[in-house]
Amino acid sequence: MHGSKNDNERLAKKIARSGFSSRRVAEEYISEGRVKVNGNKVTNLSFKVKHKDKIFIDGRLIPKEEKLRLWKFNKPRGLITSHNDERGRKTVFQVLPSKLPRVVSVGRLDLNSEGLLLLTNDGNFKRKLELPSAKILRSYLVRARGLIDEKKLSRLRIGMIISGINYRPMKVDVIKQNKSNVWLSVGIIEGKNREIRLTFEQIGLQVNRLIRTSFGPVELGNLPKGEVEEIDANIFYQSK
């Protein structure tokens, strides 16, 4: 899948394969007239390139297509999963080891969420893992303020619509309930923005800790907080 010397490949896809940016961002670069192929400006999103073509973005030659690489990172709370934050908050990418190449995150974890975040050097691979059609299960440990009962659990398990957005059924099991908080294991397929927090609010539970423990076949395991570890990207193909 990755690393094939494809001729007649869409320009944005080629840029994403190089690890320079995601495919979506590459399309923005093309539309804005910032991309040249063999010295000629290209603004057509359907434009196709050959392996030997030289592609420049803002005058900078994009990297040669690299071998697909994948890392897991144990994200601490308080970091933004973004390359830039308009409010100046610290980002995940500012704390990664300098030896890492340019990477993009597979999905996001919000500011107050923690745990497993996947990073890759391939924007196209990132996009494939994020697509709902990939049906990749994300698992979490969730602590929430409030009391749980079967009625509330069933609402999460059958799915719900909030502000016109359809949230798919979740896998939910109670781990421990005490007087004010409950710990649950939660599994979701799609991972919409703030999905767990919003659906829990809908049933009267306030999430106060959210830890992603796995993404498909990749487990957080005992990776220390703030540490990054390279793993074999083929794990996603071996698991099918």
JORAGI-V242705 format. One line per field, one symbol per residue. ss: DSSP state (A for helix, B for strand, O for the rest). psi: psi as a letter, one per 30 degrees, with the letter a starting at -180 (. if undefined). burial: I if it has 9 or more other ideal C-beta (glycine too) atoms within 8 Angstrom, else O. A space follows every 50 residues. Layout:
# JORAGI-V242705
ss = ???
psi = ???
burial = ???
This chain:
# JORAGI-V242705
ss = OOOOOOOOBBAAAAAAAAOOOOAAAAAAAAAOOOBBBOOBBOOOOOOBBO OOOOBBBOOBBOOOOOOOOBBBBBBOOOOBOOOOOOOOOOBAAAAOOOOO OOOBBBOOOOOOOBBBBBBBOOAAAAAAAAOAAAOOOBBBBBBBBOOOOA AAAAAAAAOBBBOOBBBOOOBBBBBBBOOOBBBBBBBBOOOOOOAAAAAA AAOOOBBBBBBBBBBOOBBOOOOOOOOBBBBOOOAAAAOO
psi = ekgkiklhkkeeeeeeffgelleeeeeeeeefggkkjhfkkkfjffkkll efkkkkkhgkkllkklkklklkkjkllgkkilfkkfgglkleffflkffk akllkjalklegllakkkklgjeeeeeeffkeffhkkkklkkkkklkkle eeeeeeffllkkhfkjklkljkkkekkaeflkklkkkleehlkheeeeee efggkjkfkjjkfljbfkkebgklkflkkkljffffeff.
burial = OIOOOOOOIIIIIIIIIIIIIIIOIIIOIIOOOOIIIOOOOIOOIOIOIO OOOOIIIOOOOIOOOIOIIIIIIIIOOOIIIIOOIOOOOOIIOOOIOOOI OOIIIIIOIIOOIIIIIIIIIIIIIIIOIIOOOOOOIIIIIIIIOIOIOO OIIOIIIOIIOIOOOOIOOIIIOIOOOOOOIIIIIIIIIOOOOOIIIIII IIIOIOIOOIIIIIIIOIOIOOIOOOOIOOIOIOIIOOOO
